[in-house]
Amino acid sequence: MERIESQAADSKELAKQVLSWIICAKRPLTTSEIQHALAVEVGDSELDKENLPQVEDMVSVCAGLVTVDDESRIIRLVHYTTQEYFERTQSHWFPNTETRITETCVTYLSFDVFESGFCQTDDEFEERLRSNQFFEYASRNWGHHAYKVSTLGQALRQTVIDFLRSKAKVDASIQGLFAIKNYLSHSNYSQNVPRWMTGLHLTAYFGVEAVVKLLLDTGKIDADAKDKDGQTPLSKAALNGHEAVVQLLLETGKVDADLKDKDGRTPLSWAALNGHEAVAQLLLETGKVDADAKDNYGRTPLLYAAEKGHEAVVRLLLETGKIDANAKDSYSQTPLSWAALNGHEAVVQLLLETGKIDADAKDSYGRTPLSRAAGIGHEAVVQLLLEQGAELESKDAIGRTPLWWAARHGNRSVELLLATDRVNVDSKDYYNSTPLSIAARIGHRDVLEVLLTRSHSLNVKDNFGRAPLWWARRAGHSYIADLLLEKYKENGITIQEDNLPTSMISAPYDEYSRYCDVCVLSISNKETYYHCNVCSNGDFDICKECFAMKAHCLDQSHTLIKEMIQERALVDTQGI
């Protein structure tokens, strides 16, 4: 920094600007983005390209502190310790940086080139990004920088207000903020963004309290305006947890604190979903919100908070005494179901402590909270539910118990369930498959060893003639097959080699991919499978191997649909 300070005034100023952008930017910037940012002059209506600094100059004036990645063209500090140093000394070396960055971003978004507003196609939007290198960063981050400015000076206030009063420029910036191309073939992505948002929506979204106050003080703003999704500025502030902005909007007396958007979600729903306790408290204190409001999917604020594990919000909602802690969504899942599924132990504890929870409530798949927790391996939650006296032998729509699901996942929940001495270790599902069989086909040796100490289903075959040894061979689990063979010999069971498979299955087990509801092994994207639009809420699939063995869904009268990647063809199942 002494070397930088000793340079000529212009070089010293350029170095400090480059460094301040690198250090304070919300993400790494490319050389083109910083060039455009440094070329902006507050008050101008277009970018003067003669102001663009040369990359070589930006690097050289920084006296060895920065470098440019040849592949990504990102300009960054040479070493992370430099970043740490500048973060500690930012107020000394780069005072008022957030104000200057905010001015730059808003000035850029106010350029005349954006008066055309919303781009109507992906091509048009991508051309805007190519032609205006700083547009994406400015759109997505101006509000984050403004949020950190302690006091907005008169010049900055005017710059921001002038920008927000231009509907076309606000529309353009909103598209830049929300349009994200998630993959190469992602089409129409630039059009799937919020529409009809006002300047107040945008400022509330970022939580810039001072600007929200300025807009409201004009008396010319609709504080309760709805965008195309039916969301108001209050909704935007609530979903992002901007307590001060929520307070300002509520104090106007001109907003509906319980207004539902097109999906039926209220500001309280959004606050609960994202765990914003202070905002939820403010909304509840108005006395004008329904703490138990259901959205279009039957989901309440409590259910959202429980699903995400937001303990403080769950407690707050329970303390109102105005909610149904057993409320079910459109898939009949309760707050406890969601908390158990996602392993939120503290939330499960809170719900159970109310003494009003149905710990055995079944969802539309017939699964209980215990089944969900055991099937994922959330052992602490399983323990809590067992202490609550949860039903151990509850079967889901396919006849599978919590032990069956625990064996499929391969976790210590198997031991917890067996330790109760109240489970049927050889329980069979709709297809006559046992916990031992599922452990063998997935390849969970530890689980198999535990089950073998109690199981009597060593040679039990499913409806398609497949015993645990058959599955071990078919899935290629030689260590499991050897273990089972030893048990066969110990029990004097004769092995019929002709009945065992000679080739391994092509699709291994992967719990995160599409799987067959009969054998629960993964279905490869390259494989044909058969789908039922009725069973399991229209989410029932059968792999081609099980289908070839005459496997069907849970109702023989249902028609199965043959499916491949982006293809569907009806399959005549009569006589199968």
C-alpha positions as CSV (number, residue, x, y, z in Angstrom):
1,M,0.0,0.0,0.0
2,E,3.0,2.3,0.6
3,R,4.1,1.7,-3.0
4,I,0.5,2.5,-4.2
5,E,0.4,5.6,-2.1
6,S,3.7,6.8,-3.6
7,Q,2.4,6.7,-7.2
8,A,1.0,9.6,-9.2
9,A,-2.4,10.8,-8.1
10,D,-4.3,9.2,-11.1
11,S,-2.5,5.8,-10.6
12,K,-3.1,5.9,-6.9
13,E,-6.8,6.6,-7.4
14,L,-7.2,3.9,-10.0
15,A,-5.5,1.3,-7.7
16,K,-7.8,2.1,-4.8
17,Q,-10.8,1.9,-7.0
18,V,-9.8,-1.5,-8.4
19,L,-9.0,-2.8,-4.9
20,S,-12.2,-1.5,-3.4
21,W,-14.3,-3.2,-6.0
22,I,-12.5,-6.5,-5.6
23,I,-12.8,-6.4,-1.8
24,C,-16.4,-5.1,-1.5
25,A,-18.1,-6.8,-4.5
26,K,-20.7,-9.4,-3.6
27,R,-19.0,-11.9,-6.0
28,P,-15.8,-12.1,-8.0
29,L,-15.8,-9.7,-10.9
30,T,-14.4,-10.1,-14.4
31,T,-12.0,-7.6,-15.9
32,S,-14.8,-6.4,-18.2
33,E,-17.2,-5.8,-15.3
34,I,-14.7,-3.8,-13.4
35,Q,-13.8,-1.8,-16.5
36,H,-17.4,-0.9,-17.1
37,A,-17.9,0.0,-13.4
38,L,-14.9,2.2,-13.3
39,A,-16.0,4.0,-16.5
40,V,-19.3,5.1,-15.0
41,E,-19.6,8.8,-14.2
42,V,-22.5,9.7,-11.9
43,G,-25.1,11.8,-13.7
44,D,-24.3,10.5,-17.2
45,S,-27.0,8.8,-19.2
46,E,-24.7,6.5,-21.1
47,L,-21.3,4.8,-20.8
48,D,-18.4,6.7,-22.2
49,K,-16.2,3.9,-23.5
50,E,-13.3,6.2,-23.7
51,N,-13.3,6.0,-19.9
52,L,-12.7,2.2,-19.9
53,P,-9.3,1.6,-18.2
54,Q,-6.9,-0.9,-19.7
55,V,-6.6,-4.2,-17.9
56,E,-2.8,-4.0,-17.9
57,D,-3.1,-0.6,-16.1
58,M,-5.5,-1.9,-13.5
59,V,-3.1,-4.7,-12.6
60,S,0.1,-2.7,-12.7
61,V,-1.1,0.2,-10.5
62,C,-2.0,-2.3,-7.8
63,A,1.6,-3.1,-7.2
64,G,1.5,-6.9,-7.3
65,L,-1.6,-7.2,-5.1
66,V,-4.0,-8.4,-7.9
67,T,-3.9,-10.9,-10.7
68,V,-6.2,-12.0,-13.6
69,D,-7.2,-15.6,-14.1
70,D,-6.4,-16.4,-17.7
71,E,-9.4,-18.7,-18.2
72,S,-12.2,-17.0,-16.3
73,R,-10.9,-13.5,-16.7
74,I,-11.7,-12.8,-13.0
75,I,-9.6,-10.2,-11.4
76,R,-8.7,-11.0,-7.8
77,L,-6.3,-10.5,-5.0
78,V,-3.1,-12.6,-5.2
79,H,-3.5,-14.1,-1.7
80,Y,-6.5,-14.6,0.7
81,T,-4.5,-12.9,3.5
82,T,-4.7,-9.7,1.5
83,Q,-8.5,-9.9,1.5
84,E,-8.5,-10.5,5.3
85,Y,-6.2,-7.5,5.8
86,F,-8.3,-5.1,3.7
87,E,-11.5,-6.3,5.4
88,R,-10.0,-5.3,8.7
89,T,-8.8,-2.0,7.4
90,Q,-11.5,-1.1,4.9
91,S,-12.7,2.0,6.7
92,H,-9.1,3.4,6.6
93,W,-8.2,2.6,3.0
94,F,-11.6,2.7,1.3
95,P,-14.1,4.9,3.2
96,N,-17.6,5.3,1.8
97,T,-17.0,2.5,-0.7
98,E,-20.6,1.1,-0.3
99,T,-22.0,4.6,-1.2
100,R,-19.8,4.9,-4.3
101,I,-20.6,1.3,-5.4
102,T,-24.3,2.0,-5.0
103,E,-24.1,5.2,-7.0
104,T,-22.2,3.4,-9.7
105,C,-24.7,0.5,-9.9
106,V,-27.8,2.7,-9.9
107,T,-26.3,5.2,-12.4
108,Y,-25.5,2.2,-14.7
109,L,-29.1,0.9,-14.4
110,S,-30.4,4.4,-15.2
111,F,-28.6,4.6,-18.6
112,D,-30.8,5.4,-21.6
113,V,-30.1,2.0,-23.2
114,F,-32.4,0.4,-20.7
115,E,-35.4,2.6,-21.5
116,S,-36.6,-0.2,-23.7
117,G,-37.5,-2.1,-20.5
118,F,-38.2,-5.8,-20.4
119,C,-36.5,-8.0,-23.1
120,Q,-39.1,-10.1,-24.9
121,T,-36.8,-13.1,-25.8
122,D,-33.8,-14.9,-24.4
123,D,-31.7,-13.8,-27.4
124,E,-32.6,-10.2,-26.8
125,F,-31.8,-10.5,-23.1
126,E,-28.5,-12.2,-23.7
127,E,-27.5,-9.5,-26.2
128,R,-28.3,-6.9,-23.5
129,L,-25.9,-8.8,-21.1
130,R,-23.2,-9.0,-23.8
131,S,-23.5,-5.3,-24.7
132,N,-23.7,-4.1,-21.1
133,Q,-21.1,-6.1,-19.2
134,F,-21.9,-4.5,-15.8
135,F,-25.7,-4.9,-16.1
136,E,-26.1,-8.3,-14.4
137,Y,-24.0,-7.4,-11.4
138,A,-25.7,-4.0,-11.0
139,S,-29.2,-5.5,-11.2
140,R,-28.5,-8.2,-8.7
141,N,-26.5,-6.2,-6.2
142,W,-27.3,-2.5,-6.1
143,G,-29.8,-3.1,-3.3
144,H,-27.4,-5.2,-1.3
145,H,-24.8,-2.3,-1.4
146,A,-27.5,0.3,-0.7
147,Y,-28.6,-1.8,2.3
148,K,-25.1,-1.3,3.9
149,V,-25.0,2.5,3.4
150,S,-25.6,4.1,6.8
151,T,-26.7,7.4,5.5
152,L,-28.0,8.3,2.0
153,G,-26.7,11.6,0.9
154,Q,-28.9,14.0,-1.1
155,A,-27.2,13.1,-4.4
156,L,-27.5,9.4,-3.9
157,R,-31.1,9.7,-2.7
158,Q,-32.0,11.6,-5.9
159,T,-30.2,9.1,-8.1
160,V,-32.0,6.2,-6.6
161,I,-35.4,7.8,-6.6
162,D,-35.1,8.9,-10.3
163,F,-34.2,5.3,-11.2
164,L,-37.1,3.8,-9.3
165,R,-39.6,6.2,-10.9
166,S,-38.7,4.8,-14.3
167,K,-41.0,1.8,-14.8
168,A,-39.0,0.7,-17.9
169,K,-35.7,0.8,-16.2
170,V,-37.1,-1.0,-13.1
171,D,-38.5,-3.7,-15.3
172,A,-35.1,-4.1,-17.0
173,S,-33.3,-4.4,-13.7
174,I,-35.8,-6.9,-12.3
175,Q,-35.2,-9.1,-15.3
176,G,-31.5,-8.8,-14.7
177,L,-32.0,-9.7,-11.1
178,F,-34.2,-12.8,-11.5
179,A,-33.4,-14.2,-14.9
180,I,-31.0,-17.1,-14.4
181,K,-30.0,-19.6,-17.0
182,N,-29.6,-22.8,-15.0
183,Y,-28.4,-25.0,-17.9
184,L,-27.3,-24.7,-21.5
185,S,-30.7,-25.7,-23.0
186,H,-32.8,-23.7,-20.5
187,S,-35.2,-21.9,-22.8
188,N,-37.5,-19.0,-22.0
189,Y,-35.7,-18.5,-18.7
190,S,-35.6,-14.7,-19.2
191,Q,-39.4,-14.6,-19.3
192,N,-40.0,-16.7,-16.2
193,V,-39.4,-13.8,-13.8
194,P,-41.7,-11.6,-11.6
195,R,-43.6,-9.0,-13.6
196,W,-45.5,-5.9,-12.6
197,M,-43.1,-5.2,-9.7
198,T,-42.8,-1.5,-8.7
199,G,-39.9,0.4,-7.4
200,L,-41.3,-0.1,-3.9
201,H,-41.4,-3.9,-4.5
202,L,-37.8,-3.8,-5.6
203,T,-36.6,-1.7,-2.7
204,A,-38.6,-3.8,-0.1
205,Y,-37.0,-6.9,-1.6
206,F,-33.6,-5.6,-0.9
207,G,-34.6,-4.1,2.4
208,V,-33.3,-0.6,1.8
209,E,-35.2,1.1,4.6
210,A,-34.2,4.7,3.9
211,V,-35.4,4.4,0.3
212,V,-38.6,2.7,1.2
213,K,-39.3,5.6,3.6
214,L,-38.6,8.1,0.9
215,L,-41.0,6.4,-1.5
216,L,-43.7,6.1,1.1
217,D,-43.3,9.8,2.1
218,T,-44.1,11.0,-1.4
219,G,-47.7,9.8,-0.8
220,K,-47.9,8.8,-4.4
221,I,-47.0,5.1,-4.0
222,D,-49.4,2.2,-3.7
223,A,-48.0,0.5,-0.7
224,D,-50.0,-2.6,-1.3
225,A,-49.5,-3.0,-5.1
226,K,-49.5,-6.6,-6.3
227,D,-47.0,-8.0,-8.9
228,K,-48.1,-10.7,-11.4
229,D,-47.6,-13.3,-8.7
230,G,-49.9,-11.4,-6.3
231,Q,-47.1,-10.4,-4.0
232,T,-47.0,-7.1,-2.4
233,P,-43.9,-5.1,-1.1
234,L,-44.8,-6.5,2.3
235,S,-44.5,-10.0,1.0
236,K,-41.1,-9.2,-0.6
237,A,-39.8,-7.7,2.7
238,A,-41.2,-10.6,4.8
239,L,-39.7,-13.3,2.7
240,N,-36.2,-11.8,2.9
241,G,-36.5,-10.9,6.6
242,H,-36.3,-7.2,6.4
243,E,-37.8,-6.3,9.8
244,A,-37.4,-2.5,9.5
245,V,-39.1,-2.4,6.1
246,V,-42.0,-4.6,7.3
247,Q,-42.4,-2.2,10.2
248,L,-42.5,0.8,7.9
249,L,-45.1,-0.8,5.6
250,L,-47.3,-1.9,8.5
251,E,-47.2,1.6,10.0
252,T,-48.7,3.1,6.9
253,G,-52.0,1.4,7.7
254,K,-52.5,0.9,4.0
255,V,-51.3,-2.7,3.6
256,D,-53.2,-5.9,4.0
257,A,-50.9,-7.9,6.4
258,D,-52.7,-11.2,5.6
259,L,-53.0,-10.8,1.8
260,K,-52.5,-14.1,-0.1
261,D,-50.4,-14.3,-3.3
262,K,-51.4,-16.4,-6.3
263,D,-50.2,-19.5,-4.5
264,G,-52.1,-18.6,-1.3
265,R,-49.1,-17.7,0.7
266,T,-49.3,-14.8,3.1
267,P,-46.4,-12.6,4.4
268,L,-46.4,-14.7,7.5
269,S,-46.1,-17.9,5.4
270,W,-43.0,-16.4,3.7
271,A,-41.4,-15.3,7.0
272,A,-42.0,-18.7,8.5
273,L,-40.6,-20.5,5.4
274,N,-37.4,-18.5,5.6
275,G,-37.1,-18.5,9.4
276,H,-37.5,-14.8,10.0
277,E,-38.7,-14.8,13.6
278,A,-38.7,-11.0,14.1
279,V,-40.8,-10.5,11.0
280,A,-43.2,-13.2,12.0
281,Q,-43.5,-11.6,15.5
282,L,-44.3,-8.2,13.9
283,L,-47.0,-9.7,11.7
284,L,-48.6,-11.6,14.6
285,E,-48.6,-8.5,16.8
286,T,-50.9,-6.7,14.3
287,G,-53.7,-9.0,15.3
288,K,-54.7,-9.0,11.7
289,V,-53.1,-12.2,10.4
290,D,-54.3,-15.8,10.4
291,A,-51.5,-17.7,12.1
292,D,-52.9,-20.9,10.6
293,A,-53.6,-19.8,7.0
294,K,-53.4,-22.5,4.4
295,D,-52.0,-21.9,1.0
296,N,-53.1,-23.6,-2.2
297,Y,-51.1,-26.7,-1.2
298,G,-52.7,-26.9,2.2
299,R,-49.5,-25.7,3.9
300,T,-49.6,-23.5,7.0
301,P,-46.8,-21.2,8.4
302,L,-46.1,-23.8,11.1
303,L,-45.7,-26.5,8.5
304,Y,-43.2,-24.4,6.5
305,A,-41.2,-23.6,9.6
306,A,-41.2,-27.2,10.8
307,E,-40.1,-28.4,7.4
308,K,-37.1,-26.1,7.3
309,G,-36.2,-26.6,11.0
310,H,-36.8,-23.0,12.1
311,E,-37.2,-23.8,15.8
312,A,-37.7,-20.2,17.0
313,V,-40.6,-19.6,14.5
314,V,-42.2,-22.9,15.4
315,R,-42.1,-22.0,19.0
316,L,-43.6,-18.5,18.3
317,L,-46.4,-20.0,16.3
318,L,-47.2,-22.7,18.9
319,E,-47.3,-20.0,21.6
320,T,-50.1,-18.2,19.8
321,G,-52.5,-21.0,20.7
322,K,-54.3,-20.3,17.4
323,I,-52.9,-23.0,15.2
324,D,-53.7,-26.7,14.4
325,A,-50.4,-28.5,15.1
326,N,-51.7,-31.5,13.2
327,A,-52.8,-29.6,10.1
328,K,-52.2,-31.6,6.9
329,D,-51.1,-30.4,3.5
330,S,-52.3,-31.7,0.2
331,Y,-50.2,-34.8,0.6
332,S,-51.5,-35.3,4.2
333,Q,-48.1,-34.5,5.7
334,T,-48.2,-32.7,9.1
335,P,-45.6,-30.4,10.6
336,L,-44.3,-33.4,12.5
337,S,-44.0,-35.5,9.3
338,W,-41.9,-32.8,7.6
339,A,-39.7,-32.2,10.7
340,A,-39.1,-35.9,11.0
341,L,-38.4,-36.4,7.3
342,N,-35.7,-33.6,7.4
343,G,-34.2,-34.7,10.7
344,H,-35.1,-31.5,12.7
345,E,-34.7,-33.0,16.2
346,A,-35.4,-29.7,18.1
347,V,-38.6,-29.0,16.1
348,V,-39.8,-32.6,16.6
349,Q,-39.2,-32.2,20.3
350,L,-41.2,-28.9,20.4
351,L,-44.1,-30.4,18.6
352,L,-44.2,-33.5,20.7
353,E,-44.1,-31.4,23.9
354,T,-47.4,-29.8,23.1
355,G,-49.1,-33.1,23.9
356,K,-51.5,-32.4,21.0
357,I,-49.6,-34.2,18.2
358,D,-50.7,-37.3,16.4
359,A,-47.3,-39.0,16.3
360,D,-48.7,-41.7,14.0
361,A,-50.4,-39.5,11.4
362,K,-50.1,-41.1,8.0
363,D,-49.5,-39.1,4.8
364,S,-51.0,-39.9,1.5
365,Y,-48.3,-42.5,0.9
366,G,-49.4,-44.2,4.1
367,R,-46.1,-43.3,5.9
368,T,-45.8,-42.1,9.4
369,P,-43.2,-39.6,10.9
370,L,-41.4,-42.7,12.3
371,S,-41.3,-44.3,8.8
372,R,-40.0,-41.1,7.3
373,A,-37.3,-40.6,9.9
374,A,-36.2,-44.2,9.9
375,G,-36.1,-44.3,6.1
376,I,-33.6,-41.4,5.9
377,G,-31.6,-42.3,9.0
378,H,-32.4,-39.5,11.4
379,E,-31.6,-41.6,14.5
380,A,-32.2,-38.9,17.1
381,V,-35.7,-38.3,15.7
382,V,-36.4,-42.0,15.6
383,Q,-35.4,-42.2,19.3
384,L,-37.7,-39.3,20.2
385,L,-40.6,-40.9,18.4
386,L,-40.0,-44.3,20.0
387,E,-40.0,-42.6,23.4
388,Q,-43.3,-41.0,22.4
389,G,-44.7,-44.5,21.8
390,A,-45.0,-44.3,18.0
391,E,-46.5,-47.3,16.3
392,L,-43.7,-49.6,15.2
393,E,-45.7,-51.8,12.8
394,S,-47.5,-49.2,10.9
395,K,-47.5,-50.1,7.2
396,D,-47.6,-47.7,4.3
397,A,-49.5,-48.1,1.1
398,I,-47.1,-50.7,-0.1
399,G,-47.1,-52.6,3.2
400,R,-43.7,-51.4,4.3
401,T,-42.9,-50.8,8.0
402,P,-40.4,-48.3,9.5
403,L,-38.0,-51.3,9.9
404,W,-38.3,-52.1,6.2
405,W,-37.4,-48.5,5.3
406,A,-34.5,-48.4,7.8
407,A,-33.1,-51.6,6.3
408,R,-33.3,-50.1,2.9
409,H,-31.4,-47.0,4.0
410,G,-28.9,-48.9,6.0
411,N,-28.6,-47.0,9.3
412,R,-28.5,-47.4,13.0
413,S,-32.3,-46.9,13.2
414,V,-32.5,-50.7,12.5
415,E,-30.9,-51.3,15.9
416,L,-33.0,-48.7,17.6
417,L,-36.2,-50.4,16.3
418,L,-35.0,-53.9,17.1
419,A,-34.0,-52.9,20.6
420,T,-37.7,-52.2,21.4
421,D,-38.4,-56.0,21.1
422,R,-41.7,-55.0,19.6
423,V,-41.0,-55.2,15.9
424,N,-41.7,-58.0,13.4
425,V,-38.3,-58.5,11.9
426,D,-39.8,-60.6,9.1
427,S,-42.7,-58.3,8.1
428,K,-43.6,-58.6,4.5
429,D,-44.6,-55.8,2.1
430,Y,-47.2,-56.0,-0.7
431,Y,-44.7,-57.9,-2.9
432,N,-43.7,-60.3,-0.1
433,S,-40.4,-58.5,0.4
434,T,-38.8,-58.5,3.9
435,P,-36.3,-56.2,5.6
436,L,-33.7,-58.9,5.2
437,S,-34.3,-59.1,1.5
438,I,-34.0,-55.3,1.0
439,A,-30.8,-55.2,3.0
440,A,-29.4,-57.9,0.8
441,R,-30.3,-56.3,-2.5
442,I,-29.0,-52.9,-1.4
443,G,-25.8,-54.3,0.1
444,H,-26.0,-53.2,3.7
445,R,-23.8,-55.8,5.4
446,D,-24.0,-54.3,8.9
447,V,-27.8,-54.2,8.7
448,L,-27.9,-57.7,7.3
449,E,-25.7,-59.1,10.1
450,V,-28.0,-57.5,12.7
451,L,-31.2,-58.8,11.0
452,L,-29.7,-62.4,10.7
453,T,-29.5,-62.6,14.5
454,R,-33.3,-62.5,14.6
455,S,-34.7,-63.1,11.2
456,H,-36.4,-66.4,10.1
457,S,-36.8,-65.2,6.5
458,L,-33.4,-66.4,5.2
459,N,-35.0,-68.2,2.3
460,V,-38.3,-66.3,1.9
461,K,-39.0,-65.4,-1.7
462,D,-40.9,-62.4,-2.9
463,N,-43.9,-62.7,-5.3
464,F,-41.4,-63.1,-8.1
465,G,-39.3,-65.9,-6.6
466,R,-36.5,-63.7,-5.4
467,A,-34.9,-64.6,-2.0
468,P,-32.2,-62.6,-0.3
469,L,-29.4,-64.7,-1.8
470,W,-30.9,-64.2,-5.3
471,W,-30.8,-60.5,-4.7
472,A,-27.2,-60.5,-3.4
473,R,-26.1,-62.4,-6.5
474,R,-28.1,-60.2,-8.9
475,A,-26.9,-57.0,-7.4
476,G,-23.3,-58.2,-7.3
477,H,-22.8,-58.0,-3.6
478,S,-20.5,-61.0,-3.3
479,Y,-19.7,-60.3,0.4
480,I,-23.4,-60.4,1.2
481,A,-23.8,-63.6,-0.9
482,D,-21.0,-65.3,1.0
483,L,-22.5,-64.3,4.4
484,L,-25.9,-65.7,3.3
485,L,-24.3,-68.9,2.0
486,E,-22.8,-69.5,5.5
487,K,-26.2,-69.1,7.1
488,Y,-27.7,-71.5,4.5
489,K,-25.2,-74.1,5.5
490,E,-25.7,-73.5,9.3
491,N,-29.5,-73.9,8.8
492,G,-29.2,-76.9,6.5
493,I,-30.8,-75.2,3.5
494,T,-30.0,-76.7,0.1
495,I,-29.0,-74.2,-2.5
496,Q,-30.5,-74.5,-6.0
497,E,-27.8,-72.9,-8.2
498,D,-30.1,-73.1,-11.2
499,N,-32.5,-70.7,-9.6
500,L,-29.9,-68.0,-8.9
501,P,-29.1,-65.3,-11.4
502,T,-25.8,-65.5,-13.4
503,S,-25.6,-61.8,-14.4
504,M,-25.6,-58.6,-12.3
505,I,-28.2,-56.0,-12.5
506,S,-27.4,-52.9,-14.6
507,A,-28.9,-50.3,-12.4
508,P,-27.3,-49.9,-8.9
509,Y,-29.1,-48.5,-5.8
510,D,-29.1,-44.7,-5.7
511,E,-31.5,-43.2,-3.1
512,Y,-31.6,-39.8,-4.9
513,S,-32.6,-41.0,-8.3
514,R,-35.9,-42.4,-9.7
515,Y,-36.4,-45.9,-8.4
516,C,-38.6,-48.9,-8.9
517,D,-41.4,-49.0,-6.3
518,V,-41.3,-52.8,-6.5
519,C,-37.6,-53.6,-5.9
520,V,-36.5,-50.0,-5.0
521,L,-33.4,-50.2,-7.1
522,S,-32.6,-47.2,-9.3
523,I,-33.9,-46.8,-12.7
524,S,-31.3,-45.6,-15.1
525,N,-32.2,-42.6,-17.4
526,K,-31.4,-44.9,-20.3
527,E,-33.8,-47.6,-19.3
528,T,-37.4,-48.1,-20.0
529,Y,-39.8,-48.2,-17.0
530,Y,-43.5,-48.4,-16.4
531,H,-45.5,-45.7,-14.6
532,C,-48.9,-45.7,-12.8
533,N,-50.6,-42.3,-12.7
534,V,-52.8,-43.4,-9.8
535,C,-51.0,-45.4,-7.2
536,S,-48.8,-43.5,-4.7
537,N,-50.3,-40.2,-5.8
538,G,-49.4,-40.8,-9.4
539,D,-45.8,-41.5,-8.4
540,F,-45.5,-45.3,-8.9
541,D,-42.8,-46.7,-11.2
542,I,-41.7,-50.2,-12.1
543,C,-38.4,-51.1,-13.7
544,K,-38.3,-53.1,-16.8
545,E,-36.9,-56.2,-15.0
546,C,-39.7,-56.3,-12.4
547,F,-42.2,-55.6,-15.2
548,A,-40.9,-58.6,-17.2
549,M,-41.6,-60.7,-14.1
550,K,-45.2,-59.6,-14.2
551,A,-45.0,-57.0,-11.5
552,H,-47.8,-54.5,-11.4
553,C,-48.8,-51.5,-9.3
554,L,-51.1,-51.8,-6.4
555,D,-54.2,-52.3,-8.5
556,Q,-54.3,-54.7,-11.4
557,S,-57.0,-52.7,-13.2
558,H,-54.7,-49.7,-13.6
559,T,-53.1,-49.1,-17.0
560,L,-49.3,-48.7,-16.9
561,I,-47.5,-46.2,-19.1
562,K,-44.2,-47.0,-20.7
563,E,-41.8,-44.2,-20.2
564,M,-38.4,-43.2,-21.5
565,I,-36.6,-39.9,-21.6
566,Q,-39.2,-37.3,-22.7
567,E,-41.3,-40.1,-24.3
568,R,-44.6,-41.7,-23.2
569,A,-46.5,-44.5,-24.9
570,L,-49.5,-46.4,-23.5
571,V,-48.8,-50.1,-22.8
572,D,-51.6,-52.6,-22.9
573,T,-51.5,-54.4,-19.6
574,Q,-54.4,-56.8,-20.2
575,G,-53.5,-60.3,-19.2
576,I,-50.3,-59.2,-17.4
